[in-house]
Amino acid sequence: MLILNKTAGVLKPSKRKVYGFLRSFNFHPGTLFLHKIVLGIETSCDDTAAAVVDETGNVLGEAIHSQTEVHLKTGGIIPPVAQQLHRENIQRIVQEALSASSISPSDLSAIATTIKPGLALSLGVGLSFSLQLVGQLKKPFIPIHHMEAHALTIRLTNKVEFPFLVLLISGGHCLLALVQGVSDFLLLGKSLDIAPGDMLDKVARRLSLIKHPECSTMSGGKAIEHLAKQGNRFHFDITPPLQRAKNCDFSFTGLQHLINKIIIQKEKEEGIEQGQILSSAADIAAAVQHTTACHIVKRTHRAILFCKQRDLLPQNNAVLVASGGVASNFYIRRALEILTNATQCTLLCPPPRLCTDNGIMIA
């Protein structure tokens, strides 16, 4: 099987060469191949992923390497570390995806790769590897916008017609958009500061949940969700952000600071130092998860009302798609279900494994 012999990252094309290369490879759907098979490569953050998908949406092969365990030990994603791990694993992951698909690289119709947004160092590994592979195989290159891929993933698993509303919530992104076509998006709202997943991770680190016996192998967001099941979400009175803002934007920094103040106060009350587990950790986790869900639902409700008032969405059976890593949080998903039931909409979510970063959505 034909594959690169050099590890991605060894060759470092200049920006001028990269941009020139991107401009020179244009992919025209429906004109190049009778049966299209695409290799998708994803390295925007901390997952090295690849998949082979055909034009009918069949996943022929996939592979993924998660860096979660490494970043848990460092307390967060360190870009140079993520970059090195991508370099060490990308060739193996692409090879595994191709092997699982039983497709020869020479039979690929094109190679699609995430080029933005994301961590620059991580994106660079995937792009560098892809450009080498494209040059070797003489195949068309398709640059992919990471958030557009998340938004359209639902069409792989469900029959969804345009237009529909999409809520993308993850560790690095938070936005609401009206999807009017494959490359036609109307941005309705976005986070004014950090993403919800980032906020939940930071709260989990401040609570030292990695030291909790039930959460030691979980990411921050997963640890919060797990511990929240044991807590009382009303133990702390927390007002969701942007209550009076007449738009669809989000904000999570203020909520994070408020939770930090609560943690500091509880540490004083319990006479413990930072780094020790609070007896009220489950209540704090439940409160922050509930407030996050309320905030997300409130802003999404405004977007639904806006779109319906302007006939941008049908009055009945409009579709809301929730995707991204935070959309796999079942408490937040249930809150969104309550909203869509109340507004005569339908909530659709990709399977949890397709909510997080993956090569399938890129392909």
C-alpha positions in Angstrom: 0.0 0.0 0.0 1.3 3.4 -1.0 1.9 5.8 1.9 4.4 8.4 2.9 7.6 7.1 4.4 8.5 10.4 6.1 6.8 11.4 9.3 4.7 14.5 9.0 6.3 17.6 10.4 9.8 16.8 9.0 9.0 18.8 5.9 7.9 22.3 6.7 6.6 24.1 3.6 6.6 27.9 3.7 3.4 29.8 4.1 3.7 31.1 0.5 4.1 27.5 -0.8 1.2 26.2 1.3 -1.2 29.0 0.2 -0.1 28.7 -3.4 -0.7 24.9 -3.2 -4.2 25.4 -1.7 -5.1 27.8 -4.5 -3.9 25.5 -7.2 -6.0 22.5 -6.1 -9.7 23.1 -6.7 -12.2 20.3 -6.2 -15.3 20.4 -8.3 -17.9 17.9 -7.0 -19.6 15.7 -9.6 -17.1 16.4 -12.4 -13.9 14.4 -11.5 -14.9 10.9 -10.4 -17.8 8.5 -11.0 -17.4 7.0 -7.5 -15.9 9.4 -5.0 -13.9 8.2 -2.0 -12.4 10.8 0.3 -9.7 10.5 2.9 -10.4 13.0 5.8 -7.7 14.1 8.2 -8.3 16.0 11.4 -5.6 17.5 13.7 -7.2 20.8 14.8 -6.7 20.2 18.6 -5.7 17.1 20.5 -7.1 14.2 18.5 -5.3 12.8 15.5 -8.0 11.3 13.4 -8.5 10.0 9.8 -11.4 8.3 8.0 -12.3 7.1 4.5 -15.9 7.9 3.4 -17.6 7.3 0.1 -20.0 9.7 -1.7 -23.1 7.9 -0.2 -21.9 8.5 3.3 -20.6 5.0 4.1 -17.7 5.0 6.5 -15.3 2.6 5.0 -12.6 2.9 7.6 -11.5 5.2 10.5 -8.9 5.6 13.1 -8.2 8.0 15.9 -5.6 8.6 18.5 -6.7 10.6 21.6 -4.2 12.7 23.6 -6.5 13.1 26.6 -4.5 11.0 29.0 -1.3 13.0 28.3 -3.1 16.4 28.7 -4.8 15.3 31.9 -1.4 14.9 33.5 -0.3 18.4 32.4 -3.6 20.0 33.5 -4.5 21.2 30.0 -3.5 21.2 26.4 0.0 22.5 25.8 0.2 23.3 22.0 3.9 22.1 21.4 3.1 18.8 23.2 0.0 18.4 21.1 2.0 19.1 18.0 4.6 16.5 18.8 2.0 13.9 19.5 0.3 14.6 16.2 3.6 14.2 14.4 4.3 10.9 16.2 0.9 9.4 15.3 -0.5 10.9 12.1 1.1 8.5 9.7 0.0 5.4 11.7 -3.5 6.8 12.0 -3.9 7.5 8.3 -2.4 4.1 7.5 -4.9 2.4 9.9 -7.9 4.2 8.4 -6.8 3.2 4.9 -6.1 -0.4 5.9 -9.5 -0.7 7.6 -11.2 0.6 4.4 -9.4 -1.8 2.1 -8.9 1.1 -0.2 -5.6 1.7 -1.9 -4.4 5.3 -1.6 -4.2 5.4 -5.4 -8.0 4.8 -5.5 -8.8 7.9 -3.4 -10.7 10.6 -5.2 -9.4 13.4 -3.0 -7.9 14.2 0.4 -9.8 16.6 2.8 -8.0 18.2 5.8 -9.0 20.6 8.5 -7.2 23.9 7.9 -9.0 26.2 10.4 -10.0 27.0 13.1 -7.9 25.3 15.8 -4.4 25.3 17.4 -2.0 26.5 14.7 0.7 24.0 15.7 -1.7 21.1 15.5 -3.3 22.2 12.3 0.1 22.5 10.7 0.9 18.9 11.2 -2.2 17.7 9.4 -1.8 20.2 6.6 1.9 19.4 6.1 1.2 15.7 6.0 -1.7 16.1 3.6 0.3 18.3 1.2 3.0 15.7 1.1 0.4 13.0 0.5 -1.4 15.0 -2.1 1.8 15.7 -3.9 2.8 12.0 -3.9 -0.6 10.7 -5.0 -1.4 13.5 -7.4 -4.9 13.8 -5.9 -7.1 16.9 -5.4 -7.0 18.6 -2.0 -10.1 19.9 -0.2 -9.5 22.4 2.6 -12.1 22.0 5.4 -13.4 24.5 7.9 -13.6 22.6 11.2 -16.9 24.2 12.4 -18.6 23.7 9.0 -17.7 20.0 9.3 -19.3 19.8 12.7 -22.4 21.6 11.5 -22.9 19.2 8.6 -22.1 15.9 10.3 -25.8 15.4 11.1 -26.5 14.9 7.4 -24.4 11.8 7.5 -26.7 10.1 10.0 -30.1 11.9 9.5 -32.0 13.1 6.5 -31.9 16.9 7.2 -33.0 19.5 4.7 -31.8 23.1 4.6 -32.3 25.4 6.3 -31.7 24.3 9.9 -30.3 25.9 13.1 -27.0 24.6 14.4 -25.6 25.0 17.9 -21.9 24.1 18.1 -20.5 23.8 21.6 -17.1 22.4 22.4 -13.9 23.0 24.3 -12.7 25.5 21.7 -15.8 26.9 20.1 -19.4 28.1 20.8 -21.7 29.5 18.1 -25.2 29.5 16.8 -25.7 29.6 13.0 -28.4 29.2 10.5 -27.3 26.6 7.9 -28.8 27.5 4.6 -26.6 25.3 2.4 -23.4 23.3 2.4 -21.3 26.5 2.5 -24.0 29.0 3.3 -24.0 29.9 7.0 -25.6 32.9 8.8 -23.8 33.5 12.1 -26.4 34.4 14.8 -24.3 34.3 17.9 -20.9 33.3 19.4 -19.0 33.3 22.6 -17.6 36.7 23.6 -14.8 35.1 25.5 -14.1 31.4 26.2 -15.9 28.2 25.1 -18.2 26.2 27.5 -16.0 23.2 27.3 -12.9 25.2 28.2 -14.8 26.7 31.2 -15.9 23.3 32.4 -12.4 22.0 32.1 -11.0 24.9 34.1 -13.6 24.4 36.9 -12.7 20.7 37.0 -9.0 21.6 37.4 -9.8 24.2 40.1 -11.7 21.5 41.9 -8.8 19.1 41.4 -11.2 16.4 40.1 -8.3 14.5 38.7 -7.6 13.5 42.3 -11.2 12.3 42.8 -11.2 8.5 42.7 -14.2 8.4 40.4 -12.9 11.0 38.0 -9.1 10.4 37.7 -9.3 9.2 34.1 -11.9 11.6 32.8 -11.6 14.8 31.0 -12.7 17.9 32.9 -16.1 18.2 31.2 -16.8 14.5 31.7 -15.7 14.7 35.3 -18.1 17.6 35.9 -21.0 15.7 34.3 -20.3 12.6 36.3 -20.0 14.3 39.6 -23.0 16.6 39.0 -25.3 13.5 39.1 -24.5 13.2 42.8 -24.9 16.9 43.6 -27.7 19.4 44.3 -27.8 22.0 41.4 -29.7 24.4 43.6 -27.3 24.4 46.5 -25.7 27.6 45.1 -27.7 30.5 43.6 -26.0 31.3 40.4 -27.5 33.6 37.8 -26.8 32.7 34.1 -24.7 35.3 32.2 -26.1 37.9 29.7 -29.6 37.8 31.1 -30.4 41.2 29.6 -28.4 41.0 26.4 -30.7 41.2 23.4 -28.7 39.0 21.1 -27.7 35.4 20.8 -24.1 35.7 22.0 -22.6 33.6 24.9 -20.2 34.4 27.7 -18.6 31.9 30.1 -15.7 33.8 31.7 -17.8 35.5 34.3 -19.4 32.2 35.3 -15.9 30.7 35.7 -14.8 33.6 38.0 -17.9 33.3 40.1 -17.4 29.6 40.6 -13.8 30.2 41.5 -15.0 32.6 44.2 -17.4 30.0 45.5 -14.6 27.4 45.6 -12.3 29.8 47.5 -15.0 30.5 50.0 -15.8 26.8 50.6 -12.1 26.0 51.0 -11.9 28.6 53.8 -15.1 27.2 55.4 -13.8 23.6 55.3 -10.3 24.6 56.3 -8.6 22.9 53.3 -5.9 24.1 50.9 -6.2 24.4 47.1 -5.7 21.0 45.5 -7.7 19.1 48.1 -11.2 17.8 47.3 -14.1 19.8 48.7 -17.0 18.0 50.3 -19.2 20.2 48.2 -17.5 19.4 44.9 -20.5 17.5 43.6 -22.9 20.4 44.4 -20.5 22.9 42.7 -20.3 20.6 39.6 -24.1 20.3 39.5 -24.5 24.1 39.8 -22.0 25.0 37.1 -23.5 22.4 34.8 -27.0 23.6 35.4 -26.1 27.2 34.9 -24.2 26.4 31.7 -27.3 24.5 30.4 -29.6 27.4 31.3 -27.4 29.9 29.5 -27.0 27.8 26.4 -30.8 27.2 26.3 -31.7 30.8 26.8 -29.4 32.0 23.9 -30.6 29.2 21.6 -34.2 30.1 22.4 -33.6 33.7 21.2 -32.1 32.3 18.0 -35.1 30.1 17.3 -37.5 33.1 17.9 -35.4 35.3 15.7 -35.4 32.9 12.8 -39.1 32.1 13.1 -40.1 35.8 13.3 -38.1 36.4 10.0 -39.3 33.2 8.3 -35.7 31.9 8.2 -37.0 28.7 9.7 -40.3 26.9 9.2 -42.9 27.7 12.0 -43.4 24.0 12.7 -40.9 21.1 12.7 -37.8 23.3 12.4 -34.6 21.4 13.1 -32.0 22.4 15.8 -28.8 20.4 15.5 -26.5 20.4 18.5 -22.9 19.2 17.9 -19.5 19.5 19.4 -18.0 17.8 22.5 -20.2 19.7 25.0 -23.3 18.5 23.0 -22.5 15.0 24.2 -23.3 16.1 27.8 -26.6 14.5 28.4 -27.8 17.0 30.9 -27.3 19.9 28.5 -28.8 17.8 25.7 -31.9 17.1 27.9 -32.3 20.9 28.5 -32.2 21.4 24.7 -34.9 18.8 24.3 -37.2 20.6 26.6 -36.6 23.8 24.6 -37.3 22.2 21.2 -40.4 20.5 22.5 -41.7 23.9 23.8 -41.0 25.6 20.5 -42.3 22.9 18.1 -38.8 22.1 16.9 -36.9 18.9 16.5 -33.6 18.4 18.2 -31.0 16.3 16.4 -27.6 15.3 17.7 -24.9 13.2 16.0 -23.9 10.1 18.0 -21.5 11.0 20.8 -18.5 9.7 18.9 -19.3 12.1 16.1 -19.9 15.0 18.4 -16.2 15.2 19.3 -13.4 15.7 16.7 -13.1 12.9 14.2 -12.0 12.2 10.7 -15.4 11.1 9.5 -16.9 14.6 9.6 -13.9 15.9 7.6 -14.2 13.3 4.9 
